[in-house]
Amino acid sequence: MAVTVRVVEVDPAAWLERLDELFIEVVAPFFYRREPRLRARSYLLGLLSGLERKNG
């Protein structure tokens, strides 16, 4: 069975905007204060980054 891979160009600004929308909708309600919410967003961006090794 052959697998076809499709390469799609991604607009980084649009991708980040959509991620922020999802973050606000799904994750942000769990954080009352701004500082922990920003740390959680930074952590999520780190996990989604292209770095080979990821740790907290």
N, C-alpha and C positions, 0 to 999 in steps of 0.2 A: 504494500500500500504506500503510495507516494504522498508525501506531505508538501503542500505548497506554502511557502512563506511569503508574506506580503510586507513590503517595507513601505511605511507611511511617514510622511513628514509631519512633525509635530511642532506647532507654534508654542514655544515655551511660555509666553505671556498668557495665552489662552489656557494652557494646561494648568498653570499656577492659579489662575483665576477660578477655574473649575474646582481645583483642589481646595481652595479657600472656601468656596461655596459649600462643598461637601463637609469640610471641617466644621464650619459654622453650624451646619444642620445636624451633624451626627455627634461630633466630639465636644464642641464648645459648651453645650448645655451642662456638661458634667463639671465644669470649672467656673466657680463663681467669680474668683479674682482674676484679673488680667494677666498677672505675672505667670502663674502656673499654666494658664491657657497658652501663652506665648511659648513657654518651654515645651509644652506638649506638641505644638505646631512645629517647632524646630526639630524636636526628636523625630516626628513623623517624616519631615523632609529629609532628615539624615538617613532614615531607614529606606526611603525611596530613592536615595541618591545612587549614583553609579559607582560608588567606592567599593573596592573589593572586600574590605573588612569593615564590619560595623559593630560598635559596642556602645554601651551607655556611658 
